[in-house]
Amino acid sequence: MTDRPTLILIAGPYRSGVDGNPQAVAADLARLEAAAGPVSAAGHVPVIGECIAVFALRSAGAGAADPLGDQVLHPAVERLSAHCDAALRPPGDSIGAEQDIATARRRGLPIHHHVNEIPRHTLKETA
């Protein structure tokens, strides 16, 4: 059990190998979102970098499958990871996710490959 909730970056496939197919991107996002529930249930704060970065991408007039995504999504996720306490790497091939995990490793963050590896946190009541 941890003494405080942690911010956990979920780094998995988002656009890898989908050739810009919006349905495939949506399926990847659904898998990332599915990983967020158990992280939250373990008492932590899950964050999917692409979900945050997509707002910057949209403001530039682009979508997730746009080539501009590489210039916006990956740098935003890298900056976000500076605020994270750990990373979760769900299964699936992804160059971007591997880059995110490499960044997390360089920062000395714990890398989890399954939500069961994440220590649980329980909020304590304060008087």
HUDA-V466786 format. One record per residue. RES is the residue in one small letter. PHI is phi in degrees with one decimal (* if undefined). PSI is psi in radians with two decimals (NA if undefined). Layout:
RES_PHI_PSI, RES_PHI_PSI
This chain:
m_*_2.48, t_-99.2_2.79, d_-83.7_-0.19, r_-152.7_2.75, p_-69.0_2.59, t_-115.9_2.73, l_-91.6_2.04, i_-114.9_2.06, l_-76.0_2.19, i_-96.9_1.95, a_-114.9_1.70, g_-138.4_-3.11, p_-59.2_2.37, y_-127.9_-0.87, r_-126.1_0.00, s_-64.7_2.23, g_67.6_0.31, v_-102.0_-0.09, d_49.5_0.69, g_74.6_0.14, n_-71.4_1.97, p_-60.8_-0.57, q_-68.2_-0.65, a_-69.6_-0.68, v_-61.7_-0.77, a_-62.0_-0.67, a_-66.5_-0.71, d_-61.7_-0.78, l_-62.1_-0.69, a_-61.1_-0.66, r_-67.7_-0.68, l_-64.7_-0.76, e_-63.0_-0.64, a_-63.8_-0.55, a_-73.2_-0.44, a_-68.1_-0.62, g_-58.0_-0.91, p_-64.6_-0.54, v_-64.9_-0.79, s_-63.8_-0.73, a_-63.1_-0.44, a_-81.4_0.03, g_94.0_0.27, h_-115.4_3.08, v_-108.0_1.89, p_-80.8_2.53, v_-139.4_2.31, i_-108.7_1.92, g_-54.7_-0.71, e_-62.9_-0.54, c_-67.4_-0.53, i_-81.8_-0.78, a_-68.4_-0.43, v_-62.3_-0.46, f_-66.3_-0.73, a_-65.1_-0.66, l_-64.9_-0.79, r_-64.3_-0.66, s_-66.7_-0.37, a_-87.0_0.05, g_81.1_0.39, a_-121.8_2.90, g_-115.9_3.10, a_-58.7_-0.58, a_-86.5_-0.09, d_-68.6_2.50, p_-58.1_-0.45, l_-60.8_-0.36, g_-53.8_-0.69, d_-62.7_-0.54, q_-81.1_-0.32, v_-110.4_-0.90, l_-63.0_-0.97, h_-64.0_-0.78, p_-62.2_-0.66, a_-65.0_-0.73, v_-65.9_-0.67, e_-62.5_-0.75, r_-65.8_-0.71, l_-61.0_-0.69, s_-62.3_-0.36, a_-65.0_-0.34, h_-101.1_-0.07, c_-88.2_2.72, d_-101.3_-0.30, a_-164.5_2.99, a_-135.2_2.58, l_-116.6_2.20, r_-112.5_1.60, p_-66.7_2.86, p_-64.8_2.75, g_125.9_2.43, d_-70.6_2.30, s_-166.1_2.03, i_-63.9_-0.76, g_-62.0_-0.75, a_-64.6_-0.68, e_-65.0_-0.63, q_-64.3_-0.74, d_-61.3_-0.74, i_-67.7_-0.69, a_-61.6_-0.71, t_-63.9_-0.78, a_-61.4_-0.72, r_-62.3_-0.79, r_-59.4_-0.56, r_-83.5_-0.02, g_79.0_0.33, l_-79.0_2.56, p_-65.3_2.42, i_-112.5_2.14, h_-108.2_2.47, h_-107.6_-0.13, h_-149.7_2.50, v_-59.7_-0.47, n_-65.1_-0.30, e_-80.6_-0.25, i_-82.8_2.17, p_-61.3_2.43, r_-76.0_2.63, h_-127.5_2.31, t_-119.4_2.21, l_-64.6_2.39, k_-101.4_2.40, e_-70.0_2.43, t_-111.7_2.51, a_-83.9_NA
